[in-house]
Amino acid sequence: MGRDSQASGRKQRNRTVSRSPERLDPGVRPTHYDLSLQVDPEVGRQYRGEVAIRIEVDRSRRAVELNAADLRIAAARVEVGERSLPAQVVWRPERERAELRFREAIPAGPALLRLRFSGRLRRDLRGLYGARAGGRRYAFTQLEAADARRFFPCFDEPSMKARFNITVTTARTHAVLSNAPALRVTRGSKGQKTVHFAETPPLSTYLVALAVGELEASRSVRLGKTPIRIWHVPGKRHLTAFALEAGRECLARLEQYFALPYPYAKLDLVAVPDFEAGAMENAGAVFFRETLLLLDPETATLGERKRAAEVICHELAHMWYGDLVTMSWWDDLWLNEAFATWMAFQVVDRWKPEWKMWHDFQHYRSAALRLDALRHTHPIHTPVRTPAEATANFDLITYEKGASVVRMLERYLGPSAFRKGVRRYIRRHRESNTVAADLWQALSEASGQPVEAVVRGWIDQEGYPVVSVRSARTEGRSVLHLRQQRFRAAPKAEPGRQRWPVPWVGRVAPPRGRARTERALVTGARHRVDLGRTALRFVYGNADEGGFYRPLHAPRDLAALVENLERLTPVERMGLVDHQWALARAGRVPVQGFLELLAALGAEPDPDVLLALRGPLGLLEDRLAVAAGGDVPARLRDRVAEIFGPALLEVGWKPARGEAVETGLRRAALISILGEVAEWPPVIEAAVQRFEAYRLEPRSLDPNLADAVVTLAARHGDAARYRAVAAAVESAATPQERRRFQFALADFRAPSLVDRTLARCLSPRVPTQDVAFVVARLLANRDGRERTWRFVKRRWPALSKRMPPMLATRLIEATPALGGSAHRRDVAAFFRAHPLPAGGRSLEQALERFDLDIAFCRLARSGLRRWLDD
C-alpha cells in the first residue's frame, strides 16, 4: 500500500510539464505535518500554533514557498541533517503565500520546516472560524477549496498530500474533534488539557478538520470496526437517531459498491451551528449544517429527510471518491462532486426505494439544464488558475450536470462494467491523486468500450443538445428521424456547429401492448432509427430522462404524448413539463402548447410532477401575466384555480386514515400552487387557520404541509403575526423549524415588516450561513424586492461582511427577480463597482437571465392572452 502510493506520486509529478504562477513549486513536496494548536473560543479569538512540516526537495535551493494568508509567522527555520537554519519570511499576499529564505542553500532530499504562527478565529465561516450557539462559543474549520492557508501555514494544493499528527490544547470542558481518533489526553494547568490525535493517512490540506467547544456525542453505532457518532451542541441528542441510521445504512452500501472497507479509523458526523456549505467531507470528521443532521422524524417533512440522507450519503461517498483518491487540481473538481452526487441518489434509492429518489434528481437536473443553456456557462472540466476560480465552480454544472453525465455513462456501459471500472480506479490510485484520464482508462479496461471518446464531448464542451424527434411511416415501416443541435435559452440564438455523442434512449409505444425502449448512439447532426413494421402510438424522446439533452417532439408526436400522459413514467412527465417550458421560453414552440400541457395535468396524481409545474407557474404569474397587462394576472390566477382546485377538493386538507404518502405530498403541492400562485381565498383562509396551531404544536399538522402553511400565513400576515413568527424562530424545537420560520420572515409584504427582516440580516439573529438566503427570498417577494435592493446597495459594506464568497453569489443569482432593463443596468453597475472574488460568472449569468425574462415577456404575452381567451 505504501509503495503503491509513492509510485502514484511519482507518476503524477512526471505529468507536470509547466507550472502556472498561481501554483506552488512541485519540486518541494510535504510528506508529514506535526501541527500543535492552542485554541479556546470561549477566551478570545486569538489562537497560536506551531507546525513542523517534513518536505522532500528535488534540488538544492535557498528558498521555499508555501501558502499562508491572514496569519502571523513569528519564527521560521529549516532543519537539514544536523543543521538548523533560520528563515526570513517574505510575504506574497497577492498570491496568499509566504516565502522562506535561507542564508545558505539546502540540499536535495528531506528537510524539516518549523514555523510558529498565530491567527484569529474568523467571522466569515472560512479557515478556522468562530461560531455561537446557546450562549457558547465554538471553533470550526471549513477549508475547501483553498482556506487551509487561513488556518495554518501549509502546502495548500490537493496534490500535495501528507500525513498529519495534530495536537490541540484547550479548556478541559471542551470537546476536540479532528480527522483521527484521540490517542491520549494530558491534563495541564489552569483548567486546560491537551488532546493528542493519531496520525492520519495521507490527506490533502482542504480535508483537515478541527472542532473545539462544548459538544456532545450521540450513542455510537458500528459498521464492522468503524464507530459512527453524531456530535452536536448540548441538548440535541434526541435529534440524532435518523442521521445515525442513515450514516450506517449508506456506509454499508458504499463499502459494498467499492468492495473496499471504509478507509478511516472512525466516522464522526458533526452538526455545526453556523456553516458555509451544506456539508464538508473532511476525512473521518464530516461537518454538516444542523438542518442536514439533526431531525425529529415526527415533524420533519419527507423532503427534509430525503435531503438529509442524500447529503449524508454524498459526503460518505467522498471518503473513497475525493478523500482516498483525490483530484490533482481543481479543474477536475467534478471528479469528486459529480460522482458523489450520482452515488448518493443511487445508494439512498437502494436503501429507501419508496422515496423515489430519482424524482428528486430530476428536479436538480432540471436546474442544471437551465443553467447550461446560458451563454455564460462553462464545461464540466474547466481550467482553474486561482482559488476564486475554484470556488466559482461549486455549481450546478459541476454537481448536477456532472452527475447526469456519470449516470448517462453508467447506463451506456452497463452497471456491472461501470462498477468494475470504478473499483479498479479506486484501488489503483488509493491515497494518491488523479486526473480524468485515469478514470476513463479504468472504465475502458473494465468495459472494453472506448469510454474517453464518448465522454469527452460531454466533459470538455459547454452546453448540451436539443434532439428533435419526428416519427414517420415509410414503405410500411415506422422510422424516427433524429436531429441534434446545441440548445440555447435565448430566442433566435445561433445554435452553432457543436455535436455530442448522444447515447439516445427513447420510449416507443405500439397501438396496443407495452412500450419498449429503443437505443442509438447519435454522433452526427442527423440519425435514423428503424422501428420495424409496427405502427406507433407515441414516442418519448428521453426515456426515464436518462440523457442530458432536451427532446423536441414534432407537433403530431407531442399531441400523441399529451393524449397518453398516463402511459409515461412520472419522471418522464416531469421531464416533458420542463422541456416544453424551456422550449417555449426559447421561442422554439408557442407558449400556448405549454399552457395546454399545464391544463392536461390538473388531475396529475404524482406530487413531483406538480412540483415541476410550480416554478413555471410562478414565473407566469409574477412576470408574464404582469407584462401582458390589464386583467391578465387575475384571469390567470382564476384559470390556475379552475385547473387544480378540483384535485385539492378531492383530497381535502385532512389526511385520511392509512392514506398513501404520495397523497399527502400531492396535497402539499396543490396547496402551494393554489395558495402561492393562484392566491385562492379558500386555501389562504385554511392555511391561516392551521398556522397558529402548528406554531404552538408542530405535531398538529402533517409535516409535509408545514412549508406551505407557514409561507401563506406570512404572506398574508400583519405585525402581530410577524412577532409570532419571530418568536417561533427563537423557540423552535428543531433546526428545520427554525429555518422554516426564519425564512418565512422574508415573506411578509408590509414595507415596515420587510425593513425589520432586512435589519435582522445585519444582526446575529440571522446566522451568517442564512443571510444570503434570507436576502434572496426578500428579492423574490414582489412587495419587498424594491426595498431590498435599495437596502443591499445602501448597506453593502456591512452586509457583504456577513456573506462568505460562496454564499454571496446566491444573492447575485437572485437579482433577476427585480426584472426590467433599468434594474438590469443597476445590478450590472453595482456589482462591477463592488466585485465579489468568486462572483464574476454569477453576475454574467444573472444579467443574461434578466435579458431572457425580458425577451420571453415580449415573445409570449400575446400567446398568454389568447390562451386565456379560448
Secondary structure as UniProt FT lines:
FT   HELIX           2..15
FT   TURN            21..22
FT   TURN            26..27
FT   STRAND          28..38
FT   TURN            41..43
FT   STRAND          46..57
FT   STRAND          61..67
FT   STRAND          72..80
FT   TURN            81..82
FT   STRAND          83..92
FT   HELIX           93..95
FT   STRAND          97..106
FT   STRAND          109..120
FT   STRAND          127..133
FT   TURN            134..135
FT   STRAND          136..142
FT   TURN            144..147
FT   HELIX           148..150
FT   TURN            158..159
FT   STRAND          162..171
FT   TURN            172..173
FT   STRAND          175..178
FT   STRAND          182..187
FT   TURN            190..191
FT   STRAND          192..197
FT   HELIX           205..207
FT   STRAND          210..213
FT   STRAND          216..217
FT   STRAND          221..223
FT   TURN            224..225
FT   STRAND          226..232
FT   TURN            234..235
FT   HELIX           237..239
FT   HELIX           241..258
FT   STRAND          267..272
FT   STRAND          279..280
FT   TURN            283..284
FT   STRAND          285..289
FT   HELIX           290..292
FT   TURN            297..299
FT   HELIX           302..317
FT   TURN            318..320
FT   TURN            322..324
FT   STRAND          325..327
FT   HELIX           330..332
FT   HELIX           333..351
FT   HELIX           353..355
FT   HELIX           357..372
FT   HELIX           387..392
FT   HELIX           397..401
FT   HELIX           402..413
FT   HELIX           415..429
FT   TURN            430..431
FT   STRAND          432..434
FT   HELIX           436..447
FT   HELIX           451..459
FT   STRAND          465..474
FT   TURN            475..476
FT   STRAND          477..486
FT   TURN            491..492
FT   STRAND          502..509
FT   STRAND          516..522
FT   STRAND          526..532
FT   STRAND          538..540
FT   HELIX           543..545
FT   STRAND          550..553
FT   HELIX           555..563
FT   HELIX           565..567
FT   HELIX           570..585
FT   TURN            586..587
FT   HELIX           591..600
FT   TURN            601..603
FT   HELIX           607..619
FT   HELIX           620..624
FT   HELIX           625..628
FT   TURN            630..631
FT   HELIX           632..651
FT   TURN            657..658
FT   HELIX           661..672
FT   HELIX           673..677
FT   HELIX           681..696
FT   HELIX           698..700
FT   HELIX           703..705
FT   HELIX           706..715
FT   HELIX           719..731
FT   HELIX           735..744
FT   HELIX           745..747
FT   HELIX           751..760
FT   TURN            761..762
FT   TURN            764..765
FT   HELIX           768..770
FT   HELIX           771..780
FT   TURN            782..784
FT   HELIX           785..794
FT   HELIX           796..800
FT   TURN            801..802
FT   HELIX           805..814
FT   HELIX           815..818
FT   HELIX           821..833
FT   TURN            837..838
FT   HELIX           840..869
//
